[in-house]
Amino acid sequence: MKRSTELQGFLTLAVICALAACSSTATVPPASPAPVAVAPETPKPPPAPVVPPVAPKPPAQPAKVEPAKPVVPAYLDPSSPIYRDRSVYFAFDEAKVIDKYTSLLDTHAAFLSRNPQVHIAVEGNTDERGSAEYNLALGQRRADAVANALRLRGVAAGQIETRSWGKEKPQASGHDEESWTQNRRADLVYPDH
């Protein structure tokens, strides 16, 4: 019996120890954290330059349009030779156009050829000497001579009208050679508008 009591005590002790072992947790020191690999620090890019904001452009203003200057035909423009030089002068009792007026006739013919819508009159004139009938005929021959010279330079016949004033439209009113020289002429007359 002694043995069974001993055995029984031993078993009781063993159960108590086992229970005690189960009820208590062993203290295990915490594990040290694993070393973390740190990447080398990359340099930060420099900050972007500060650009001031651009103000929006104002809407484009329409270009100032100057009123169109009216185009003045050469025959109405005082600075043009077409306006200034319009007379062909003749010798006494002559109706022949002399070489001195070649440039003047070339200028008018070129203008009239480029502007077929422009029509002119060539008006023949004489000095006061001679009869009215004679002077009308001489004035007509002078007008015809200038008109023919223009046609030979390319002006259409339909652009030219001829007439004679004889001695009725003198340029100078004197009764001397200087005045008579100014009155022996053919005038190129353009529209007044």
KEKE-3310 file (N, C-alpha, C; in steps of 0.2 Angstrom, whole numbers, plus 5000, padded with zeros to 4 digits):
npx = (5004:5009:5016:5007:5002:5012:5014:5002:5004:5014:5009:4999:5007:5013:5003:4999:5010:5010:4998:5002:5012:5005:4997:5005:5015:5029:5042:5049:5062:5060:5062:5075:5073:5074:5088:5085:5087:5093:5090:5102:5101:5093:5098:5087:5079:5083:5072:5059:5061:5053:5041:5034:5016:5009:5001:4985:4984:4977:4962:4964:4964:4954:4962:4965:4957:4960:4950:4947:4956:4950:4952:4960:4958:4971:4970:4963:4971:4982:4995:4999:5006:4997:4987:4993:5000:4992:4991:4995:5006:5006:5014:5013:4999:4999:4996:5004:5010:5024:5040:5043:5033:5031:5034:5024:5013:5015:5014:5000:4994:4998:4992:4978:4977:4978:4967:4953:4940:4940:4936:4941:4941:4948:4952:4954:4962:4964:4974:4968:4969:4963:4949:4933:4928:4940:4948:4940:4941:4955:4958:4951:4959:4970:4966:4962:4975:4982:4973:4975:4989:4988:4980:4989:4997:4991:4978:4961:4950:4937:4938:4941:4936:4934:4935:4933:4937:4941:4945:4938:4940:4952:4968:4976:4974:4979:4985:4996:5012:5016:5004:4997:5004:5002:4988:4988:4984:4981:4970:4969:4955:4949:4937:4928:4925)
npy = (4994:5005:5008:5010:5022:5030:5030:5035:5048:5052:5052:5062:5073:5074:5077:5089:5096:5095:5102:5114:5117:5118:5129:5140:5152:5151:5163:5170:5178:5192:5191:5199:5212:5209:5215:5230:5233:5248:5259:5269:5286:5295:5310:5324:5331:5348:5362:5366:5381:5396:5402:5416:5419:5420:5433:5433:5436:5451:5452:5453:5468:5475:5479:5496:5503:5513:5525:5522:5530:5540:5535:5544:5549:5550:5561:5570:5573:5585:5583:5575:5572:5570:5578:5591:5594:5596:5602:5604:5613:5624:5629:5645:5645:5631:5613:5602:5590:5593:5586:5589:5587:5573:5566:5570:5566:5552:5549:5552:5544:5531:5531:5532:5520:5511:5514:5511:5515:5528:5543:5556:5573:5581:5597:5609:5625:5642:5657:5674:5679:5679:5672:5668:5655:5650:5648:5639:5628:5626:5624:5612:5604:5603:5597:5585:5580:5578:5569:5558:5556:5550:5539:5532:5528:5518:5521:5519:5522:5526:5532:5545:5561:5574:5592:5609:5625:5636:5653:5656:5652:5658:5657:5666:5684:5694:5704:5701:5693:5684:5681:5675:5664:5656:5653:5646:5630:5613:5606:5593:5587:5581:5571:5580:5574)
npz = (5000:5002:4992:4982:4987:4986:4972:4968:4973:4966:4953:4955:4957:4945:4937:4942:4939:4925:4922:4927:4918:4907:4909:4910:4901:4892:4892:4879:4872:4862:4844:4836:4824:4807:4797:4787:4770:4764:4751:4742:4744:4731:4722:4723:4709:4703:4708:4696:4686:4690:4680:4675:4674:4658:4651:4643:4626:4620:4611:4593:4585:4573:4558:4554:4542:4529:4521:4504:4492:4479:4463:4451:4435:4423:4414:4422:4432:4439:4440:4430:4414:4404:4407:4408:4396:4381:4369:4352:4342:4327:4311:4302:4292:4290:4292:4296:4307:4317:4321:4334:4343:4344:4356:4365:4358:4358:4371:4374:4365:4370:4383:4379:4371:4381:4388:4382:4384:4385:4377:4366:4360:4346:4343:4331:4328:4323:4319:4320:4307:4290:4281:4289:4283:4277:4289:4296:4288:4288:4302:4304:4296:4304:4315:4310:4306:4319:4324:4315:4318:4330:4328:4320:4330:4337:4343:4344:4330:4334:4346:4344:4340:4329:4327:4321:4327:4320:4320:4332:4345:4353:4361:4365:4366:4359:4345:4338:4332:4342:4350:4339:4336:4347:4345:4334:4333:4339:4350:4362:4369:4383:4393:4406:4418)
capx = (5000:5014:5018:5001:5001:5018:5013:4997:5006:5018:5005:4996:5012:5014:4997:4999:5016:5008:4994:5005:5016:5000:4994:5010:5018:5036:5044:5054:5064:5058:5067:5077:5070:5079:5090:5082:5091:5091:5093:5105:5096:5095:5097:5081:5080:5082:5065:5059:5061:5047:5039:5028:5011:5009:4994:4982:4984:4970:4960:4967:4960:4954:4967:4962:4956:4959:4946:4951:4957:4947:4957:4959:4961:4977:4968:4960:4977:4986:5003:5000:5007:4991:4983:4996:5002:4987:4991:5000:5006:5008:5017:5008:4995:5001:4993:5008:5013:5031:5043:5044:5027:5031:5034:5017:5008:5016:5011:4993:4992:4999:4986:4971:4977:4977:4960:4949:4934:4941:4935:4943:4940:4954:4949:4958:4961:4969:4974:4963:4970:4960:4942:4930:4928:4946:4950:4937:4944:4962:4957:4949:4965:4975:4963:4963:4982:4983:4969:4979:4995:4986:4978:4995:5001:4987:4972:4955:4947:4931:4940:4943:4931:4938:4931:4937:4934:4943:4948:4933:4943:4959:4971:4979:4969:4983:4985:5003:5014:5016:4998:4995:5008:4998:4982:4988:4985:4975:4969:4966:4950:4947:4931:4929:4924)
capy = (5000:5011:5009:5013:5029:5034:5030:5040:5055:5054:5054:5068:5078:5074:5080:5096:5099:5095:5107:5120:5118:5121:5136:5146:5152:5153:5169:5169:5185:5194:5191:5206:5213:5208:5222:5232:5236:5255:5261:5275:5292:5298:5317:5327:5336:5355:5364:5370:5388:5399:5406:5420:5417:5424:5436:5431:5442:5454:5450:5457:5474:5475:5485:5502:5503:5520:5525:5521:5537:5539:5534:5550:5547:5554:5567:5575:5574:5590:5581:5571:5576:5569:5584:5597:5595:5594:5606:5604:5620:5623:5635:5649:5642:5624:5608:5597:5590:5593:5581:5592:5584:5566:5563:5572:5562:5545:5549:5552:5538:5526:5532:5531:5513:5507:5515:5512:5518:5536:5546:5563:5577:5585:5603:5613:5632:5646:5664:5678:5681:5675:5672:5663:5649:5647:5646:5633:5622:5625:5621:5605:5600:5603:5592:5578:5578:5576:5563:5553:5554:5546:5532:5528:5526:5513:5523:5517:5528:5527:5536:5552:5565:5580:5598:5615:5631:5641:5658:5657:5651:5660:5656:5673:5689:5700:5705:5701:5686:5680:5678:5671:5658:5652:5652:5641:5624:5608:5604:5587:5588:5575:5572:5584:5570)
capz = (5000:5003:4985:4978:4989:4983:4965:4968:4975:4960:4948:4956:4956:4938:4934:4944:4935:4918:4922:4928:4912:4902:4911:4910:4894:4893:4890:4874:4870:4855:4839:4833:4817:4801:4795:4781:4765:4762:4744:4743:4742:4725:4723:4720:4704:4706:4706:4690:4686:4691:4674:4677:4669:4652:4651:4637:4621:4619:4604:4588:4583:4565:4555:4552:4534:4526:4515:4497:4488:4472:4457:4447:4428:4421:4411:4427:4437:4437:4440:4424:4407:4400:4409:4407:4389:4377:4363:4346:4338:4320:4308:4299:4286:4290:4295:4297:4314:4317:4326:4341:4346:4344:4363:4367:4354:4360:4378:4374:4362:4375:4388:4375:4369:4387:4391:4376:4386:4385:4371:4366:4354:4344:4341:4327:4329:4319:4322:4317:4300:4285:4282:4293:4280:4277:4295:4298:4285:4291:4309:4303:4293:4309:4320:4307:4306:4325:4325:4311:4321:4336:4325:4318:4336:4340:4346:4340:4327:4338:4352:4343:4336:4327:4325:4320:4329:4316:4324:4337:4352:4353:4367:4367:4363:4356:4338:4336:4331:4348:4351:4333:4337:4352:4343:4328:4337:4339:4357:4364:4374:4387:4397:4412:4424)
cpx = (5004:5016:5013:5000:5006:5016:5007:4999:5011:5014:5001:5001:5013:5009:4997:5005:5014:5003:4997:5009:5011:4998:4999:5013:5025:5038:5050:5056:5062:5064:5069:5075:5076:5082:5087:5087:5089:5094:5096:5100:5098:5094:5091:5083:5079:5075:5065:5058:5054:5046:5033:5022:5010:5001:4992:4983:4977:4968:4962:4962:4960:4959:4963:4962:4955:4954:4949:4950:4954:4953:4955:4962:4967:4975:4964:4965:4982:4993:5004:5002:5001:4986:4986:4998:4997:4987:4997:5000:5008:5011:5011:5005:4997:4997:4997:5011:5020:5034:5044:5038:5026:5030:5027:5012:5009:5013:5003:4990:4993:4993:4979:4971:4975:4970:4955:4942:4934:4940:4937:4940:4946:4951:4955:4957:4966:4969:4969:4963:4966:4953:4939:4930:4935:4949:4947:4940:4951:4962:4955:4955:4970:4972:4963:4970:4984:4979:4973:4985:4993:4984:4984:4999:4996:4980:4966:4952:4940:4932:4941:4938:4935:4933:4935:4933:4936:4947:4943:4935:4950:4962:4974:4975:4973:4982:4992:5006:5014:5010:4995:4998:5004:4991:4982:4989:4979:4975:4966:4962:4948:4940:4932:4927:4926)
cpy = (5006:5013:5012:5020:5033:5035:5035:5047:5057:5056:5061:5074:5079:5078:5087:5099:5100:5101:5114:5122:5121:5127:5141:5146:5154:5159:5168:5176:5186:5193:5198:5207:5212:5215:5223:5235:5243:5257:5267:5281:5295:5306:5319:5332:5343:5357:5367:5377:5391:5403:5410:5418:5422:5427:5434:5438:5445:5452:5455:5462:5474:5481:5491:5503:5511:5520:5526:5528:5535:5539:5540:5548:5552:5561:5572:5576:5579:5589:5577:5575:5575:5576:5590:5599:5592:5598:5605:5610:5619:5630:5639:5645:5634:5619:5602:5596:5589:5588:5583:5589:5577:5563:5564:5567:5554:5544:5548:5546:5532:5526:5530:5523:5509:5508:5516:5515:5526:5538:5554:5567:5581:5591:5608:5620:5635:5653:5668:5680:5676:5675:5667:5656:5646:5645:5640:5627:5621:5622:5614:5601:5599:5597:5585:5576:5575:5569:5557:5551:5549:5539:5528:5525:5521:5515:5521:5523:5530:5531:5543:5555:5571:5586:5604:5621:5637:5646:5660:5656:5652:5659:5662:5678:5694:5699:5705:5694:5682:5677:5674:5664:5653:5650:5647:5634:5619:5606:5597:5588:5582:5576:5576:5580:5563)
cpz = (5000:4995:4981:4981:4986:4975:4964:4969:4969:4955:4949:4955:4949:4935:4935:4940:4928:4917:4923:4922:4907:4903:4911:4903:4896:4890:4885:4872:4863:4850:4837:4826:4812:4799:4788:4776:4763:4756:4745:4740:4736:4725:4720:4715:4706:4704:4700:4691:4686:4685:4676:4672:4664:4652:4644:4632:4620:4612:4599:4586:4576:4563:4553:4544:4532:4521:4509:4494:4481:4467:4452:4440:4427:4418:4416:4433:4435:4436:4434:4418:4403:4401:4407:4399:4384:4370:4358:4342:4331:4317:4305:4293:4285:4294:4296:4304:4314:4322:4333:4346:4346:4351:4366:4364:4357:4367:4378:4370:4366:4380:4384:4373:4375:4390:4385:4378:4386:4378:4371:4360:4352:4340:4338:4328:4325:4322:4318:4310:4295:4286:4287:4290:4279:4283:4298:4295:4287:4298:4308:4300:4299:4314:4317:4307:4313:4326:4321:4315:4327:4334:4323:4324:4340:4343:4341:4337:4331:4344:4351:4338:4335:4325:4324:4323:4325:4321:4330:4344:4353:4360:4370:4363:4360:4348:4335:4335:4337:4350:4345:4334:4342:4350:4337:4331:4336:4347:4358:4370:4377:4391:4403:4418:4423)
residu = (MET:LYS:ARG:SER:THR:GLU:LEU:GLN:GLY:PHE:LEU:THR:LEU:ALA:VAL:ILE:CYS:ALA:LEU:ALA:ALA:CYS:SER:SER:THR:ALA:THR:VAL:PRO:PRO:ALA:SER:PRO:ALA:PRO:VAL:ALA:VAL:ALA:PRO:GLU:THR:PRO:LYS:PRO:PRO:PRO:ALA:PRO:VAL:VAL:PRO:PRO:VAL:ALA:PRO:LYS:PRO:PRO:ALA:GLN:PRO:ALA:LYS:VAL:GLU:PRO:ALA:LYS:PRO:VAL:VAL:PRO:ALA:TYR:LEU:ASP:PRO:SER:SER:PRO:ILE:TYR:ARG:ASP:ARG:SER:VAL:TYR:PHE:ALA:PHE:ASP:GLU:ALA:LYS:VAL:ILE:ASP:LYS:TYR:THR:SER:LEU:LEU:ASP:THR:HIS:ALA:ALA:PHE:LEU:SER:ARG:ASN:PRO:GLN:VAL:HIS:ILE:ALA:VAL:GLU:GLY:ASN:THR:ASP:GLU:ARG:GLY:SER:ALA:GLU:TYR:ASN:LEU:ALA:LEU:GLY:GLN:ARG:ARG:ALA:ASP:ALA:VAL:ALA:ASN:ALA:LEU:ARG:LEU:ARG:GLY:VAL:ALA:ALA:GLY:GLN:ILE:GLU:THR:ARG:SER:TRP:GLY:LYS:GLU:LYS:PRO:GLN:ALA:SER:GLY:HIS:ASP:GLU:GLU:SER:TRP:THR:GLN:ASN:ARG:ARG:ALA:ASP:LEU:VAL:TYR:PRO:ASP:HIS)
# end
